[in-house]
């Protein structure tokens, strides 16, 4: 299993969510973060211009089975890009185990949708 | 006589301050029900309206709304000249039956003038270009509102006809409401509001602020209706405050009840909208209603709110704060209710309906002309990127909450 962490523009979140849904990735967590990066935003406050490198982004943490890795990355890269500096980053790492809390089961099957 | 003149004028000045304070209410309500990435933009619009609106009233508005129509004039348009100039008897009890001085008259009415544009501000929130909105406001508050007001409060043709609008259900609320409807139609809905034709929820970022806003508006209404008595007459002012408050309470309760029956949840924002609907509904006739009628009018307004909000969604219009439901629908209802419930037998449904129709035609036509022209020239809608990232950073280069950010959408 792989953990795919994506730091994306907030304005791209809906497009990314939709793209992931299309490839059947429906399970992830997200939260808003502030970070430093290459993009500079121009702000003006009471006559003083300041470009801030503290920028707002959304952080997604998606854990998928190995066979979903490529399809998830493709969807993410396509949906989250605008072509401008500041589109974000994706990091991939290994996950050793996953559990479903409700039942105690473990393994890759816990990442799949529950079949009714 | 002097003492009564002073007492009257003091009350009118207190009411002027209360109506002014309503702008705080509008500001809080609008930002509470919208997303924080647009907060600076909405506040900017509201502050613009208060300041520029008052200056416009000083420049042209007052003398266009109260031009002093001649006996034989058609009562449609009159203009008593640019800037303000107190008449010789303006500071004496002769001026307004001892109700207030000319200065008070100007300022009290001036506070009302900007309210019409504020109504539009909420409806077009989160996607209208600030430049286009400012131009619209200048023309609508500067010209359309005073002309519309002159037909009744200025002694124009509707006043001659017997049309009655005590404190502005029509002259303020539906004048703003029609423009809001036209604007929302021409502007289009926010990105993500409708998906496959179905309305999506876009929750506001601060329900506490929205609640504070509504309570502040209710407080302001003590002045809005209480001052429309145009004196401190003990019986009329106290009756007016009673009908106003009863209608507000009934509006809220019925709205939340109807909402619960329809959607099975206790929705605070509907409760709040219902209160406003009741207030708008009683505004046309707060001084000519019994307490029982006030409760009925307010209650019906509250029910109308729930259905009106659903209706606006159903016809695919996006109104983030329910301005059309509260101000247009309840404004019309309040005006017609005068013809049904008024204790004054001279008020008839037909005359009220005629008035509603005249304003509908005038306001739809003028707001359409202004906004459509803006749409075709400088454009009225921000770009997709601006809308998604928030008007604050793009139209203003500022952040309303630089120190902390709640999870946004």
Boltz contact constraints between the chains, C-beta under 6 A:
constraints:
  - contact:
      token1: [A, 10]
      token2: [B, 408]
      max_distance: 6.0
  - contact:
      token1: [A, 11]
      token2: [B, 388]
      max_distance: 6.0
  - contact:
      token1: [A, 11]
      token2: [B, 389]
      max_distance: 6.0
  - contact:
      token1: [A, 32]
      token2: [B, 407]
      max_distance: 6.0
  - contact:
      token1: [A, 43]
      token2: [B, 397]
      max_distance: 6.0
  - contact:
      token1: [A, 44]
      token2: [B, 397]
      max_distance: 6.0
